[in-house]
């Protein structure tokens, strides 16, 4: 898990632009009318909530695999969220520093904090948990772990870390692609259910996809498999 820890340690050196949402004018309040009474529109939570369909499994083994994947996903997601949070928070801080030596000093300080806080936990991850984490880092940042390393170090160093990770069956080039990879869709399904149950804190993914399109595709694929059987 050395490569996973490395990417969390070097994230403070990355700069990612952030756009602050436009402040809403408090005087612009819309009302809706219910049985003659006016209610401020802001008083009603109109956030989009995905309607999740029941998952069908072809066998007991498939259900068990899903539950194992769920446990591992819930375990590593906070680390992927941390990676994305660092990209945003550190960018804001680095933007306020004018001199390069100040930026390097601040980056080293954050790296030391992350190492002391999370290295012990990351070393406990299994191979499959490490691979899921690599996928989720791509989901949250839009970059593969390999590319994040390459951006800060030489291409040779990125190659070396990827080769080392491959010895443990982990590819740092792995992307999160729920439209083409069924396991990635299941991971996204697990995340969405966990968000709605407030087991995890929601964070908007950097990778673009439509959850309903994903659900339709994989539900139809499952139905076709059952028909063949």
Order of alpha helices (4+ residues) and beta strands (2+ residues): alpha-beta-beta-alpha-alpha-alpha-alpha-alpha-alpha-alpha
